[in-house]
Amino acid sequence: MTVDMAVENTIDYTLSVMTMEDYDEVYHLWMQIHGFGIRTMDDSREGIERFIRRNPTTSVVARCQGKVIGAILCGHDGRRGCLYHVCVAEQYRKHGIGKAMAVWCMKALQEEQINKVSLIAFKSNELGNRFWKESGWEFREDLNYYDFTLNDNNITRFNE
């Protein structure tokens, strides 16, 4: 599925399913995002290929003039969806691209009969947290999120 978008006549962009052919451009975009956490194994070509193979229709890229300007990894476990690595290149923010990508992913999840979606945002990501709250996402105060590392070689590095 590809969707052509024109927001306020300022930026023309398209949304389409993320494939492995997009990996190099998406990874390059991730590396440009200040404060973005990249995991050495999970975000490698092999890790993303495994993710996309498991979730072939739910991740999205936004392109402007053929260049990747935004991306979301989106997948599900058969019960609940999750958005990962939501990002829009800085010069393309505030034009509705992030919201359009999130809605695109939610529709893709609904097509797979997924009824709930979640995401994780770093507490220090003020811009992202404000975006999600303004977009109608509910901040959960009734639960704690736990993590357990199964492979110590899967290190998170944050872009400066």
PyMOL commands that place a pseudoatom at each C-alpha (Angstrom):
pseudoatom trace, name=CA, resn=MET, resi=1, chain=A, elem=C, hetatm=0, pos=[0.000, 0.000, 0.000]
pseudoatom trace, name=CA, resn=THR, resi=2, chain=A, elem=C, hetatm=0, pos=[1.296, 3.456, -0.952]
pseudoatom trace, name=CA, resn=VAL, resi=3, chain=A, elem=C, hetatm=0, pos=[-0.471, 6.649, 0.033]
pseudoatom trace, name=CA, resn=ASP, resi=4, chain=A, elem=C, hetatm=0, pos=[0.294, 10.070, -1.478]
pseudoatom trace, name=CA, resn=MET, resi=5, chain=A, elem=C, hetatm=0, pos=[0.041, 12.916, 0.991]
pseudoatom trace, name=CA, resn=ALA, resi=6, chain=A, elem=C, hetatm=0, pos=[0.100, 16.699, 0.636]
pseudoatom trace, name=CA, resn=VAL, resi=7, chain=A, elem=C, hetatm=0, pos=[-0.074, 18.575, 3.920]
pseudoatom trace, name=CA, resn=GLU, resi=8, chain=A, elem=C, hetatm=0, pos=[-0.946, 22.267, 3.838]
pseudoatom trace, name=CA, resn=ASN, resi=9, chain=A, elem=C, hetatm=0, pos=[0.637, 22.429, 0.368]
pseudoatom trace, name=CA, resn=THR, resi=10, chain=A, elem=C, hetatm=0, pos=[4.040, 22.598, 2.044]
pseudoatom trace, name=CA, resn=ILE, resi=11, chain=A, elem=C, hetatm=0, pos=[5.417, 19.079, 1.727]
pseudoatom trace, name=CA, resn=ASP, resi=12, chain=A, elem=C, hetatm=0, pos=[4.407, 16.350, -0.682]
pseudoatom trace, name=CA, resn=TYR, resi=13, chain=A, elem=C, hetatm=0, pos=[5.264, 12.903, 0.592]
pseudoatom trace, name=CA, resn=THR, resi=14, chain=A, elem=C, hetatm=0, pos=[4.264, 9.280, 0.206]
pseudoatom trace, name=CA, resn=LEU, resi=15, chain=A, elem=C, hetatm=0, pos=[3.758, 6.556, 2.789]
pseudoatom trace, name=CA, resn=SER, resi=16, chain=A, elem=C, hetatm=0, pos=[4.491, 2.930, 1.964]
pseudoatom trace, name=CA, resn=VAL, resi=17, chain=A, elem=C, hetatm=0, pos=[5.238, -0.403, 3.605]
pseudoatom trace, name=CA, resn=MET, resi=18, chain=A, elem=C, hetatm=0, pos=[8.811, -0.564, 4.879]
pseudoatom trace, name=CA, resn=THR, resi=19, chain=A, elem=C, hetatm=0, pos=[10.834, -3.308, 3.217]
pseudoatom trace, name=CA, resn=MET, resi=20, chain=A, elem=C, hetatm=0, pos=[14.420, -4.426, 3.572]
pseudoatom trace, name=CA, resn=GLU, resi=21, chain=A, elem=C, hetatm=0, pos=[15.252, -2.336, 0.497]
pseudoatom trace, name=CA, resn=ASP, resi=22, chain=A, elem=C, hetatm=0, pos=[14.585, 0.696, 2.748]
pseudoatom trace, name=CA, resn=TYR, resi=23, chain=A, elem=C, hetatm=0, pos=[16.971, -0.410, 5.502]
pseudoatom trace, name=CA, resn=ASP, resi=24, chain=A, elem=C, hetatm=0, pos=[20.059, 1.635, 4.556]
pseudoatom trace, name=CA, resn=GLU, resi=25, chain=A, elem=C, hetatm=0, pos=[18.095, 4.872, 4.231]
pseudoatom trace, name=CA, resn=VAL, resi=26, chain=A, elem=C, hetatm=0, pos=[16.089, 4.220, 7.405]
pseudoatom trace, name=CA, resn=TYR, resi=27, chain=A, elem=C, hetatm=0, pos=[19.246, 3.405, 9.368]
pseudoatom trace, name=CA, resn=HIS, resi=28, chain=A, elem=C, hetatm=0, pos=[20.857, 6.599, 8.064]
pseudoatom trace, name=CA, resn=LEU, resi=29, chain=A, elem=C, hetatm=0, pos=[17.774, 8.532, 9.250]
pseudoatom trace, name=CA, resn=TRP, resi=30, chain=A, elem=C, hetatm=0, pos=[17.979, 6.910, 12.689]
pseudoatom trace, name=CA, resn=MET, resi=31, chain=A, elem=C, hetatm=0, pos=[21.600, 8.002, 12.977]
pseudoatom trace, name=CA, resn=GLN, resi=32, chain=A, elem=C, hetatm=0, pos=[20.560, 11.641, 12.357]
pseudoatom trace, name=CA, resn=ILE, resi=33, chain=A, elem=C, hetatm=0, pos=[18.020, 11.748, 15.197]
pseudoatom trace, name=CA, resn=HIS, resi=34, chain=A, elem=C, hetatm=0, pos=[19.401, 13.329, 18.391]
pseudoatom trace, name=CA, resn=GLY, resi=35, chain=A, elem=C, hetatm=0, pos=[18.926, 11.094, 21.441]
pseudoatom trace, name=CA, resn=PHE, resi=36, chain=A, elem=C, hetatm=0, pos=[17.821, 8.109, 19.352]
pseudoatom trace, name=CA, resn=GLY, resi=37, chain=A, elem=C, hetatm=0, pos=[18.785, 4.728, 20.830]
pseudoatom trace, name=CA, resn=ILE, resi=38, chain=A, elem=C, hetatm=0, pos=[20.164, 2.156, 18.389]
pseudoatom trace, name=CA, resn=ARG, resi=39, chain=A, elem=C, hetatm=0, pos=[20.641, -1.449, 19.539]
pseudoatom trace, name=CA, resn=THR, resi=40, chain=A, elem=C, hetatm=0, pos=[23.660, -3.215, 18.100]
pseudoatom trace, name=CA, resn=MET, resi=41, chain=A, elem=C, hetatm=0, pos=[21.846, -6.471, 17.304]
pseudoatom trace, name=CA, resn=ASP, resi=42, chain=A, elem=C, hetatm=0, pos=[18.142, -5.643, 17.139]
pseudoatom trace, name=CA, resn=ASP, resi=43, chain=A, elem=C, hetatm=0, pos=[18.687, -2.698, 14.783]
pseudoatom trace, name=CA, resn=SER, resi=44, chain=A, elem=C, hetatm=0, pos=[21.283, -4.404, 12.601]
pseudoatom trace, name=CA, resn=ARG, resi=45, chain=A, elem=C, hetatm=0, pos=[20.299, -5.431, 9.075]
pseudoatom trace, name=CA, resn=GLU, resi=46, chain=A, elem=C, hetatm=0, pos=[19.753, -8.989, 10.334]
pseudoatom trace, name=CA, resn=GLY, resi=47, chain=A, elem=C, hetatm=0, pos=[17.658, -7.839, 13.297]
pseudoatom trace, name=CA, resn=ILE, resi=48, chain=A, elem=C, hetatm=0, pos=[15.409, -5.626, 11.195]
pseudoatom trace, name=CA, resn=GLU, resi=49, chain=A, elem=C, hetatm=0, pos=[15.103, -8.314, 8.531]
pseudoatom trace, name=CA, resn=ARG, resi=50, chain=A, elem=C, hetatm=0, pos=[13.865, -10.739, 11.210]
pseudoatom trace, name=CA, resn=PHE, resi=51, chain=A, elem=C, hetatm=0, pos=[11.371, -8.110, 12.449]
pseudoatom trace, name=CA, resn=ILE, resi=52, chain=A, elem=C, hetatm=0, pos=[10.040, -7.325, 8.960]
pseudoatom trace, name=CA, resn=ARG, resi=53, chain=A, elem=C, hetatm=0, pos=[9.803, -11.002, 8.054]
pseudoatom trace, name=CA, resn=ARG, resi=54, chain=A, elem=C, hetatm=0, pos=[7.613, -11.493, 11.155]
pseudoatom trace, name=CA, resn=ASN, resi=55, chain=A, elem=C, hetatm=0, pos=[5.624, -8.279, 10.479]
pseudoatom trace, name=CA, resn=PRO, resi=56, chain=A, elem=C, hetatm=0, pos=[5.726, -7.796, 6.690]
pseudoatom trace, name=CA, resn=THR, resi=57, chain=A, elem=C, hetatm=0, pos=[2.878, -5.282, 6.259]
pseudoatom trace, name=CA, resn=THR, resi=58, chain=A, elem=C, hetatm=0, pos=[2.809, -3.051, 9.338]
pseudoatom trace, name=CA, resn=SER, resi=59, chain=A, elem=C, hetatm=0, pos=[5.966, -0.890, 9.271]
pseudoatom trace, name=CA, resn=VAL, resi=60, chain=A, elem=C, hetatm=0, pos=[5.993, 2.330, 7.262]
pseudoatom trace, name=CA, resn=VAL, resi=61, chain=A, elem=C, hetatm=0, pos=[8.349, 4.784, 5.583]
pseudoatom trace, name=CA, resn=ALA, resi=62, chain=A, elem=C, hetatm=0, pos=[7.600, 8.349, 4.507]
pseudoatom trace, name=CA, resn=ARG, resi=63, chain=A, elem=C, hetatm=0, pos=[9.382, 9.649, 1.407]
pseudoatom trace, name=CA, resn=CYS, resi=64, chain=A, elem=C, hetatm=0, pos=[9.721, 13.128, -0.015]
pseudoatom trace, name=CA, resn=GLN, resi=65, chain=A, elem=C, hetatm=0, pos=[11.152, 13.358, -3.532]
pseudoatom trace, name=CA, resn=GLY, resi=66, chain=A, elem=C, hetatm=0, pos=[12.248, 9.726, -3.240]
pseudoatom trace, name=CA, resn=LYS, resi=67, chain=A, elem=C, hetatm=0, pos=[14.195, 10.229, 0.009]
pseudoatom trace, name=CA, resn=VAL, resi=68, chain=A, elem=C, hetatm=0, pos=[13.209, 8.552, 3.314]
pseudoatom trace, name=CA, resn=ILE, resi=69, chain=A, elem=C, hetatm=0, pos=[12.178, 11.321, 5.717]
pseudoatom trace, name=CA, resn=GLY, resi=70, chain=A, elem=C, hetatm=0, pos=[10.325, 9.259, 8.329]
pseudoatom trace, name=CA, resn=ALA, resi=71, chain=A, elem=C, hetatm=0, pos=[9.847, 5.709, 9.519]
pseudoatom trace, name=CA, resn=ILE, resi=72, chain=A, elem=C, hetatm=0, pos=[8.081, 3.561, 12.087]
pseudoatom trace, name=CA, resn=LEU, resi=73, chain=A, elem=C, hetatm=0, pos=[8.815, -0.047, 12.908]
pseudoatom trace, name=CA, resn=CYS, resi=74, chain=A, elem=C, hetatm=0, pos=[5.447, -1.541, 13.758]
pseudoatom trace, name=CA, resn=GLY, resi=75, chain=A, elem=C, hetatm=0, pos=[4.643, -5.095, 14.677]
pseudoatom trace, name=CA, resn=HIS, resi=76, chain=A, elem=C, hetatm=0, pos=[2.448, -7.292, 16.785]
pseudoatom trace, name=CA, resn=ASP, resi=77, chain=A, elem=C, hetatm=0, pos=[2.445, -10.575, 18.644]
pseudoatom trace, name=CA, resn=GLY, resi=78, chain=A, elem=C, hetatm=0, pos=[-1.048, -11.575, 17.510]
pseudoatom trace, name=CA, resn=ARG, resi=79, chain=A, elem=C, hetatm=0, pos=[-2.646, -9.770, 20.433]
pseudoatom trace, name=CA, resn=ARG, resi=80, chain=A, elem=C, hetatm=0, pos=[-1.168, -6.291, 20.824]
pseudoatom trace, name=CA, resn=GLY, resi=81, chain=A, elem=C, hetatm=0, pos=[0.680, -4.022, 18.435]
pseudoatom trace, name=CA, resn=CYS, resi=82, chain=A, elem=C, hetatm=0, pos=[3.703, -1.896, 19.234]
pseudoatom trace, name=CA, resn=LEU, resi=83, chain=A, elem=C, hetatm=0, pos=[5.355, 1.079, 17.555]
pseudoatom trace, name=CA, resn=TYR, resi=84, chain=A, elem=C, hetatm=0, pos=[9.149, 1.248, 17.651]
pseudoatom trace, name=CA, resn=HIS, resi=85, chain=A, elem=C, hetatm=0, pos=[11.670, 3.785, 16.368]
pseudoatom trace, name=CA, resn=VAL, resi=86, chain=A, elem=C, hetatm=0, pos=[9.155, 6.436, 15.390]
pseudoatom trace, name=CA, resn=CYS, resi=87, chain=A, elem=C, hetatm=0, pos=[11.058, 9.237, 13.713]
pseudoatom trace, name=CA, resn=VAL, resi=88, chain=A, elem=C, hetatm=0, pos=[10.788, 12.086, 11.239]
pseudoatom trace, name=CA, resn=ALA, resi=89, chain=A, elem=C, hetatm=0, pos=[13.821, 13.968, 9.934]
pseudoatom trace, name=CA, resn=GLU, resi=90, chain=A, elem=C, hetatm=0, pos=[14.100, 17.243, 11.830]
pseudoatom trace, name=CA, resn=GLN, resi=91, chain=A, elem=C, hetatm=0, pos=[13.539, 19.530, 8.835]
pseudoatom trace, name=CA, resn=TYR, resi=92, chain=A, elem=C, hetatm=0, pos=[10.251, 17.721, 8.014]
pseudoatom trace, name=CA, resn=ARG, resi=93, chain=A, elem=C, hetatm=0, pos=[8.669, 17.853, 11.472]
pseudoatom trace, name=CA, resn=LYS, resi=94, chain=A, elem=C, hetatm=0, pos=[5.486, 19.769, 12.324]
pseudoatom trace, name=CA, resn=HIS, resi=95, chain=A, elem=C, hetatm=0, pos=[3.803, 18.886, 9.016]
pseudoatom trace, name=CA, resn=GLY, resi=96, chain=A, elem=C, hetatm=0, pos=[1.674, 15.945, 10.193]
pseudoatom trace, name=CA, resn=ILE, resi=97, chain=A, elem=C, hetatm=0, pos=[4.021, 13.266, 8.835]
pseudoatom trace, name=CA, resn=GLY, resi=98, chain=A, elem=C, hetatm=0, pos=[4.545, 11.515, 12.193]
pseudoatom trace, name=CA, resn=LYS, resi=99, chain=A, elem=C, hetatm=0, pos=[0.828, 11.432, 12.893]
pseudoatom trace, name=CA, resn=ALA, resi=100, chain=A, elem=C, hetatm=0, pos=[0.048, 10.197, 9.365]
pseudoatom trace, name=CA, resn=MET, resi=101, chain=A, elem=C, hetatm=0, pos=[2.588, 7.383, 9.768]
pseudoatom trace, name=CA, resn=ALA, resi=102, chain=A, elem=C, hetatm=0, pos=[1.165, 6.404, 13.176]
pseudoatom trace, name=CA, resn=VAL, resi=103, chain=A, elem=C, hetatm=0, pos=[-2.387, 6.316, 11.760]
pseudoatom trace, name=CA, resn=TRP, resi=104, chain=A, elem=C, hetatm=0, pos=[-1.127, 4.283, 8.772]
pseudoatom trace, name=CA, resn=CYS, resi=105, chain=A, elem=C, hetatm=0, pos=[0.421, 1.731, 11.168]
pseudoatom trace, name=CA, resn=MET, resi=106, chain=A, elem=C, hetatm=0, pos=[-2.717, 1.571, 13.311]
pseudoatom trace, name=CA, resn=LYS, resi=107, chain=A, elem=C, hetatm=0, pos=[-4.835, 0.854, 10.225]
pseudoatom trace, name=CA, resn=ALA, resi=108, chain=A, elem=C, hetatm=0, pos=[-2.374, -1.866, 9.167]
pseudoatom trace, name=CA, resn=LEU, resi=109, chain=A, elem=C, hetatm=0, pos=[-2.702, -3.417, 12.642]
pseudoatom trace, name=CA, resn=GLN, resi=110, chain=A, elem=C, hetatm=0, pos=[-6.503, -3.256, 12.473]
pseudoatom trace, name=CA, resn=GLU, resi=111, chain=A, elem=C, hetatm=0, pos=[-6.370, -5.097, 9.136]
pseudoatom trace, name=CA, resn=GLU, resi=112, chain=A, elem=C, hetatm=0, pos=[-4.595, -7.878, 11.035]
pseudoatom trace, name=CA, resn=GLN, resi=113, chain=A, elem=C, hetatm=0, pos=[-7.333, -7.832, 13.729]
pseudoatom trace, name=CA, resn=ILE, resi=114, chain=A, elem=C, hetatm=0, pos=[-5.130, -6.173, 16.364]
pseudoatom trace, name=CA, resn=ASN, resi=115, chain=A, elem=C, hetatm=0, pos=[-7.223, -4.042, 18.711]
pseudoatom trace, name=CA, resn=LYS, resi=116, chain=A, elem=C, hetatm=0, pos=[-4.675, -2.263, 20.890]
pseudoatom trace, name=CA, resn=VAL, resi=117, chain=A, elem=C, hetatm=0, pos=[-1.301, -0.676, 20.243]
pseudoatom trace, name=CA, resn=SER, resi=118, chain=A, elem=C, hetatm=0, pos=[1.367, 0.650, 22.587]
pseudoatom trace, name=CA, resn=LEU, resi=119, chain=A, elem=C, hetatm=0, pos=[4.696, 2.384, 22.361]
pseudoatom trace, name=CA, resn=ILE, resi=120, chain=A, elem=C, hetatm=0, pos=[7.594, 3.312, 24.589]
pseudoatom trace, name=CA, resn=ALA, resi=121, chain=A, elem=C, hetatm=0, pos=[9.054, 6.809, 24.703]
pseudoatom trace, name=CA, resn=PHE, resi=122, chain=A, elem=C, hetatm=0, pos=[12.122, 7.709, 26.718]
pseudoatom trace, name=CA, resn=LYS, resi=123, chain=A, elem=C, hetatm=0, pos=[11.250, 10.061, 29.582]
pseudoatom trace, name=CA, resn=SER, resi=124, chain=A, elem=C, hetatm=0, pos=[13.959, 12.427, 28.319]
pseudoatom trace, name=CA, resn=ASN, resi=125, chain=A, elem=C, hetatm=0, pos=[12.267, 12.639, 24.893]
pseudoatom trace, name=CA, resn=GLU, resi=126, chain=A, elem=C, hetatm=0, pos=[10.214, 15.751, 25.625]
pseudoatom trace, name=CA, resn=LEU, resi=127, chain=A, elem=C, hetatm=0, pos=[9.307, 16.376, 21.988]
pseudoatom trace, name=CA, resn=GLY, resi=128, chain=A, elem=C, hetatm=0, pos=[8.137, 12.800, 21.462]
pseudoatom trace, name=CA, resn=ASN, resi=129, chain=A, elem=C, hetatm=0, pos=[6.180, 12.633, 24.713]
pseudoatom trace, name=CA, resn=ARG, resi=130, chain=A, elem=C, hetatm=0, pos=[4.412, 15.905, 23.915]
pseudoatom trace, name=CA, resn=PHE, resi=131, chain=A, elem=C, hetatm=0, pos=[3.621, 14.589, 20.410]
pseudoatom trace, name=CA, resn=TRP, resi=132, chain=A, elem=C, hetatm=0, pos=[2.018, 11.383, 21.726]
pseudoatom trace, name=CA, resn=LYS, resi=133, chain=A, elem=C, hetatm=0, pos=[-0.044, 13.193, 24.369]
pseudoatom trace, name=CA, resn=GLU, resi=134, chain=A, elem=C, hetatm=0, pos=[-1.252, 15.785, 21.825]
pseudoatom trace, name=CA, resn=SER, resi=135, chain=A, elem=C, hetatm=0, pos=[-2.126, 12.971, 19.402]
pseudoatom trace, name=CA, resn=GLY, resi=136, chain=A, elem=C, hetatm=0, pos=[-4.522, 11.404, 21.919]
pseudoatom trace, name=CA, resn=TRP, resi=137, chain=A, elem=C, hetatm=0, pos=[-2.366, 8.582, 23.253]
pseudoatom trace, name=CA, resn=GLU, resi=138, chain=A, elem=C, hetatm=0, pos=[-2.964, 7.698, 26.901]
pseudoatom trace, name=CA, resn=PHE, resi=139, chain=A, elem=C, hetatm=0, pos=[-0.053, 7.917, 29.317]
pseudoatom trace, name=CA, resn=ARG, resi=140, chain=A, elem=C, hetatm=0, pos=[-0.218, 4.859, 31.576]
pseudoatom trace, name=CA, resn=GLU, resi=141, chain=A, elem=C, hetatm=0, pos=[0.500, 5.464, 35.232]
pseudoatom trace, name=CA, resn=ASP, resi=142, chain=A, elem=C, hetatm=0, pos=[-0.997, 2.162, 36.358]
pseudoatom trace, name=CA, resn=LEU, resi=143, chain=A, elem=C, hetatm=0, pos=[1.833, -0.095, 35.254]
pseudoatom trace, name=CA, resn=ASN, resi=144, chain=A, elem=C, hetatm=0, pos=[5.565, -0.516, 35.345]
pseudoatom trace, name=CA, resn=TYR, resi=145, chain=A, elem=C, hetatm=0, pos=[7.602, -1.484, 32.325]
pseudoatom trace, name=CA, resn=TYR, resi=146, chain=A, elem=C, hetatm=0, pos=[10.290, -4.108, 32.914]
pseudoatom trace, name=CA, resn=ASP, resi=147, chain=A, elem=C, hetatm=0, pos=[13.147, -5.182, 30.699]
pseudoatom trace, name=CA, resn=PHE, resi=148, chain=A, elem=C, hetatm=0, pos=[15.402, -8.241, 30.882]
pseudoatom trace, name=CA, resn=THR, resi=149, chain=A, elem=C, hetatm=0, pos=[18.468, -8.503, 28.659]
pseudoatom trace, name=CA, resn=LEU, resi=150, chain=A, elem=C, hetatm=0, pos=[18.917, -11.942, 27.126]
pseudoatom trace, name=CA, resn=ASN, resi=151, chain=A, elem=C, hetatm=0, pos=[22.074, -11.051, 25.206]
pseudoatom trace, name=CA, resn=ASP, resi=152, chain=A, elem=C, hetatm=0, pos=[24.599, -8.634, 26.693]
pseudoatom trace, name=CA, resn=ASN, resi=153, chain=A, elem=C, hetatm=0, pos=[26.045, -8.021, 23.197]
pseudoatom trace, name=CA, resn=ASN, resi=154, chain=A, elem=C, hetatm=0, pos=[22.850, -6.181, 22.220]
pseudoatom trace, name=CA, resn=ILE, resi=155, chain=A, elem=C, hetatm=0, pos=[24.003, -2.762, 23.413]
pseudoatom trace, name=CA, resn=THR, resi=156, chain=A, elem=C, hetatm=0, pos=[21.989, 0.452, 23.068]
pseudoatom trace, name=CA, resn=ARG, resi=157, chain=A, elem=C, hetatm=0, pos=[23.954, 3.440, 21.815]
pseudoatom trace, name=CA, resn=PHE, resi=158, chain=A, elem=C, hetatm=0, pos=[22.381, 6.887, 21.861]
pseudoatom trace, name=CA, resn=ASN, resi=159, chain=A, elem=C, hetatm=0, pos=[22.984, 9.427, 19.102]
pseudoatom trace, name=CA, resn=GLU, resi=160, chain=A, elem=C, hetatm=0, pos=[24.326, 12.739, 20.325]
for i in range(1, 160): cmd.bond("trace and resi %d" % i, "trace and resi %d" % (i + 1))
show_as sticks, trace
zoom trace
